[in-house]
Amino acid sequence: MNTIFEEITDALARGERVELRGFGAFSVKKRDARIGRNPRTGESVAVEAKAVPFFKAGKLLRDRLNGLEV
C-alpha cells in the first residue's frame, strides 16, 4: 500500500491526474491567492496561492455507497 500511495503522491507532485477505475480520480487543484480573515481577531490576512490535492469518487463507488447494485 505504501508503494501505491507513494506513486500517487509522486504523480500529483508532477501535476498529473491519477485514475483508479471504479474507485475515483486524484488530481491537483490550484487555489489563487486571496485575502482571508482571522476568525479570532477579525483581522485581514493574506493567503498565498497554493496547490491542494482533490479526490473525486467514481460512479461505481458512489453507487455502491448509496446501496445501488451495479
Stockholm file with secondary structure:
# STOCKHOLM 1.0

chainA/1-70         MNTIFEEITDALARGERVELRGFGAFSVKKRDARIGRNPRTGESVAVEAKAVPFFKAGKLLRDRLNGLEV
#=GR chainA/1-70 SS CHHHHHHHHHHHHTTCCEEETTTEEEEEEEECCEEEECTTTCCEEEECCEEEEEEEECHHHHHHHTTCCC
#=GC SS_cons        CHHHHHHHHHHHHTTCCEEETTTEEEEEEEECCEEEECTTTCCEEEECCEEEEEEEECHHHHHHHTTCCC
//
